[in-house]
Amino acid sequence: MISGIFVKILSITLLIAVGIVLILGIGTLFKGGETSKKYSNKLMQLRVIIQFVAILVLVGFAYFFKN
């Protein structure tokens, strides 16, 4: 069975990953120029994917570990 510590660590790791990608995406957006054109949209797409995975995992944890 999955322990509570593993669930907490995975949840926090996913949320931090979403935050990091969001900050990187906003940073490249404000930087402008070629960097913004090349990476800003890709970083925001990556953020949406990571956010989707994080939501699925958190909802799955809530469903399977409701006490």
DRENGUTI-752163 format. One record per atom (N, C-alpha, C): residue in three letters; atom name; x, y negated, z negated. Coordinates in Angstrom, 1 decimal, m for minus. Each point is the difference from the previous one (the first is absolute). Layout:
<atoms>
ALA, CA, X, Y, Z
...
</atoms>
This chain:
<atoms>
MET, N, 0.8, 1.2, 0.0
MET, CA, m0.8, m1.2, 0.0
MET, C, 0.9, m1.2, 0.0
ILE, N, m0.5, m1.1, 0.6
ILE, CA, 0.8, m1.2, 0.1
ILE, C, m0.1, m0.7, m1.4
SER, N, 1.1, m0.5, m0.5
SER, CA, 0.1, m0.6, m1.3
SER, C, m0.4, m1.5, 0.2
GLY, N, m0.4, m0.6, m1.1
GLY, CA, m0.5, m1.4, 0.0
GLY, C, 1.1, m0.9, 0.3
ILE, N, 1.3, 0.3, m0.4
ILE, CA, 1.1, m0.9, 0.3
ILE, C, 0.3, 0.0, 1.5
PHE, N, m0.1, 1.1, 0.7
PHE, CA, 0.2, 0.1, 1.4
PHE, C, m1.1, m0.9, 0.7
VAL, N, m1.2, 0.1, m0.4
VAL, CA, m1.1, m0.8, 0.6
VAL, C, 0.3, m1.5, m0.2
LYS, N, 0.4, m0.4, m1.2
LYS, CA, 0.3, m1.4, m0.2
LYS, C, 1.2, m0.5, 0.8
ILE, N, 1.1, 0.8, 0.0
ILE, CA, 1.2, m0.4, 0.8
ILE, C, m0.4, m0.1, 1.5
LEU, N, m0.7, 1.0, 0.5
LEU, CA, m0.4, m0.1, 1.5
LEU, C, m0.9, m1.2, 0.3
SER, N, m0.9, m0.2, m0.9
SER, CA, m0.9, m1.2, 0.2
SER, C, 0.7, m1.3, 0.0
ILE, N, 0.9, m0.2, m1.0
ILE, CA, 0.8, m1.2, m0.1
ILE, C, 0.9, m0.1, 1.2
THR, N, 0.6, 1.1, 0.4
THR, CA, 1.0, m0.1, 1.1
THR, C, m0.8, m0.4, 1.3
LEU, N, m1.2, 0.5, 0.2
LEU, CA, m0.7, m0.3, 1.2
LEU, C, m0.4, m1.5, 0.0
LEU, N, m0.5, m0.5, m1.2
LEU, CA, m0.4, m1.4, m0.1
LEU, C, 1.2, m0.9, 0.2
ILE, N, 1.2, 0.3, m0.5
ILE, CA, 1.2, m0.8, 0.1
ILE, C, 0.4, 0.0, 1.5
ALA, N, m0.1, 1.2, 0.7
ALA, CA, 0.3, 0.0, 1.4
ALA, C, m0.9, m0.9, 0.8
VAL, N, m1.3, 0.0, m0.3
VAL, CA, m0.9, m0.9, 0.7
VAL, C, 0.5, m1.5, m0.2
GLY, N, 0.3, m0.3, m1.2
GLY, CA, 0.4, m1.4, m0.4
GLY, C, 1.3, m0.4, 0.7
ILE, N, 1.0, 0.9, 0.1
ILE, CA, 1.2, m0.3, 0.7
ILE, C, m0.2, m0.2, 1.5
VAL, N, m0.7, 0.9, 0.6
VAL, CA, m0.3, m0.2, 1.4
VAL, C, m0.8, m1.3, 0.3
LEU, N, m0.9, m0.3, m0.9
LEU, CA, m0.8, m1.3, 0.2
LEU, C, 0.9, m1.2, m0.1
ILE, N, 0.9, 0.0, m1.0
ILE, CA, 0.9, m1.1, m0.2
ILE, C, 1.0, m0.1, 1.2
LEU, N, 0.5, 1.1, 0.5
LEU, CA, 0.9, 0.0, 1.2
LEU, C, m0.8, m0.5, 1.2
GLY, N, m1.2, 0.4, 0.2
GLY, CA, m0.8, m0.4, 1.1
GLY, C, m0.3, m1.5, 0.0
ILE, N, m0.3, m0.5, m1.2
ILE, CA, m0.3, m1.5, m0.1
ILE, C, 1.3, m0.8, 0.2
GLY, N, 1.1, 0.6, m0.6
GLY, CA, 1.3, m0.7, 0.2
GLY, C, 0.4, m0.1, 1.4
THR, N, m0.1, 1.0, 0.8
THR, CA, 0.3, 0.0, 1.4
THR, C, m0.9, m0.9, 0.8
LEU, N, m1.3, m0.1, m0.4
LEU, CA, m1.0, m0.9, 0.6
LEU, C, 0.4, m1.4, m0.1
PHE, N, 0.5, m0.4, m1.2
PHE, CA, 0.4, m1.4, m0.3
PHE, C, 1.3, m0.3, 0.6
LYS, N, 0.8, 1.0, 0.2
LYS, CA, 1.4, m0.2, 0.5
LYS, C, m0.1, m0.5, 1.5
GLY, N, m1.0, 0.5, 0.7
GLY, CA, m0.2, m0.5, 1.4
GLY, C, 1.1, 0.6, 1.0
GLY, N, m0.1, m0.5, 1.2
GLY, CA, 0.9, 0.4, 1.0
GLY, C, m0.1, 1.4, 0.5
GLU, N, 1.1, 0.6, 0.5
GLU, CA, 0.0, 1.3, 0.5
GLU, C, m0.2, 1.1, m1.0
THR, N, 0.5, m0.3, m1.2
THR, CA, m0.3, 1.0, m1.1
THR, C, m1.4, 0.2, m0.3
SER, N, m0.7, m1.1, 0.0
SER, CA, m1.5, 0.0, m0.3
SER, C, m0.7, 0.7, 1.1
LYS, N, 0.3, m0.3, 1.2
LYS, CA, m0.6, 0.7, 1.2
LYS, C, 0.2, 1.5, 0.0
LYS, N, 1.2, 0.4, m0.4
LYS, CA, 0.4, 1.4, 0.1
LYS, C, m0.5, 0.8, m1.2
TYR, N, 0.0, m0.5, m1.2
TYR, CA, m0.2, 0.8, m1.2
TYR, C, m1.3, m0.3, m0.8
SER, N, m0.5, m1.2, 0.1
SER, CA, m1.1, m0.4, m0.9
SER, C, m1.2, 0.9, 0.2
ASN, N, m0.5, 0.2, 1.2
ASN, CA, m1.1, 0.8, 0.3
ASN, C, 0.2, 1.5, m0.4
LYS, N, 1.2, 0.5, 0.3
LYS, CA, 0.3, 1.4, m0.4
LYS, C, 0.0, 0.2, m1.5
LEU, N, 0.5, m1.0, m0.7
LEU, CA, 0.0, 0.1, m1.5
LEU, C, m1.4, 0.0, m0.5
MET, N, m0.9, m0.9, 0.6
MET, CA, m1.4, 0.0, m0.5
MET, C, m0.7, 1.2, 0.4
GLN, N, 0.3, 0.6, 1.1
GLN, CA, m0.6, 1.3, 0.3
GLN, C, 0.4, 1.1, m0.9
LEU, N, 1.3, 0.0, m0.4
LEU, CA, 0.5, 0.9, m1.0
LEU, C, m0.6, m0.2, m1.3
ARG, N, m0.3, m1.2, m0.4
ARG, CA, m0.6, m0.3, m1.3
ARG, C, m1.4, 0.6, 0.0
VAL, N, m0.8, m0.1, 1.1
VAL, CA, m1.3, 0.5, 0.1
VAL, C, 0.0, 1.5, m0.2
ILE, N, 1.0, 0.7, 0.7
ILE, CA, 0.1, 1.4, m0.1
ILE, C, 0.3, 0.5, m1.5
ILE, N, 1.0, m0.7, m0.6
ILE, CA, 0.4, 0.3, m1.3
ILE, C, m1.2, m0.2, m1.0
GLN, N, m0.7, m1.1, 0.2
GLN, CA, m1.1, m0.4, m0.8
GLN, C, m1.1, 1.1, 0.1
PHE, N, m0.2, 0.5, 1.2
PHE, CA, m1.0, 1.0, 0.2
PHE, C, 0.3, 1.3, m0.7
VAL, N, 1.3, 0.4, 0.1
VAL, CA, 0.5, 1.2, m0.7
VAL, C, m0.1, m0.2, m1.5
ALA, N, 0.3, m1.2, m0.5
ALA, CA, 0.0, m0.3, m1.5
ALA, C, m1.5, 0.1, m0.5
ILE, N, m0.9, m0.5, 0.8
ILE, CA, m1.4, 0.0, m0.4
ILE, C, m0.5, 1.5, 0.0
LEU, N, 0.4, 0.7, 1.0
LEU, CA, m0.5, 1.4, 0.1
LEU, C, 0.6, 0.8, m1.3
VAL, N, 1.2, m0.2, m0.3
VAL, CA, 0.7, 0.7, m1.1
VAL, C, m0.7, m0.4, m1.3
LEU, N, m0.2, m1.3, m0.2
LEU, CA, m0.6, m0.5, m1.2
LEU, C, m1.5, 0.5, m0.2
VAL, N, m0.7, 0.0, 1.1
VAL, CA, m1.4, 0.5, m0.1
VAL, C, 0.0, 1.5, m0.2
GLY, N, 1.0, 0.7, 0.6
GLY, CA, 0.1, 1.4, m0.3
GLY, C, 0.3, 0.3, m1.4
PHE, N, 1.0, m0.7, m0.6
PHE, CA, 0.3, 0.1, m1.4
PHE, C, m1.3, m0.2, m0.9
ALA, N, m0.7, m1.1, 0.4
ALA, CA, m1.2, m0.3, m0.8
ALA, C, m1.0, 1.0, 0.1
TYR, N, m0.1, 0.6, 1.1
TYR, CA, m1.1, 1.1, 0.2
TYR, C, 0.4, 1.3, m0.7
PHE, N, 1.3, 0.4, 0.1
PHE, CA, 0.4, 1.3, m0.5
PHE, C, 0.3, m0.1, m1.5
PHE, N, 0.4, m1.2, m0.5
PHE, CA, 0.4, m0.1, m1.4
PHE, C, m1.0, m0.8, m0.8
LYS, N, m1.3, m0.1, 0.3
LYS, CA, m0.9, m0.7, m0.8
LYS, C, m0.3, 0.7, m1.3
ASN, N, 0.2, m0.7, m1.1
ASN, CA, m0.2, 0.6, m1.3
ASN, C, m1.1, m0.8, m0.7
</atoms>
